[in-house]
Amino acid sequence: MVALQRIDDEDADVPVSLSAYVEAAVLAQLRRDEREYNNGAQFPQLRNKNLKSGPPVTK
């Protein structure tokens, strides 16, 4: 990661920041999962109010 942070070349083909590197990795995995589990179609978008967060409900 430190090496990526030191790249000053604007034409570099690699993400230059940690957040860009993580975003690229997540998007690549998401695309692979869409191909494998959803026949190449994009996963449906969820509205933020429908996203589950917090500890699981056990009742």
N, C-alpha and C positions, 0 to 999 in steps of 0.2 A: 504494500500500500504506500509505503514511503516513497518508493521509486515512482509510482504513478503521480504522486503529489508534486514531484520535481520536474515533470515534463512540461516544458514551456512552449513546445512546438504547436502552433495553432492548427497544423495540418495532421496532427497525430491521429491515428485510427483507434486509439484507446481512450476510454474516459479519463479525464484528468483529475477529477475529484473523487473522493470516497463515495459521496452520495450518487454521483453519476455512475460509478462502477457498480454499486449495489443496485441501482435502478436498472442498468443494462442486464445484470445477472438475473434479477427477478423477472424482467420482461422476457428474456430468453427462455427461462424455465416455464413461464406461463404459456408461451407459444408452443413449446414442446408438449406440455400437458394438454393444450387444446387439440393438437394433432393426435395425440395418443388416446385421450379419453372423450373427445367431443367431435370426432371425425373431421377435424380441421376447422370447425366453426368456432367463432369466438364464444367464450363463456358469457352468459347474460350479465348485464350490469345490474347491480343492486342499489337501491336507494339507501342513503346513509341511515335513515331512520329504521330500515329493516336489517341492518347489520347487527349481529350479536356481539356484545362486548361484556367484559367483566367475568366474574367467576360463573361456572356452570350452575344452573338451578337444579337441585337434587330432589325437590319435592314433587 
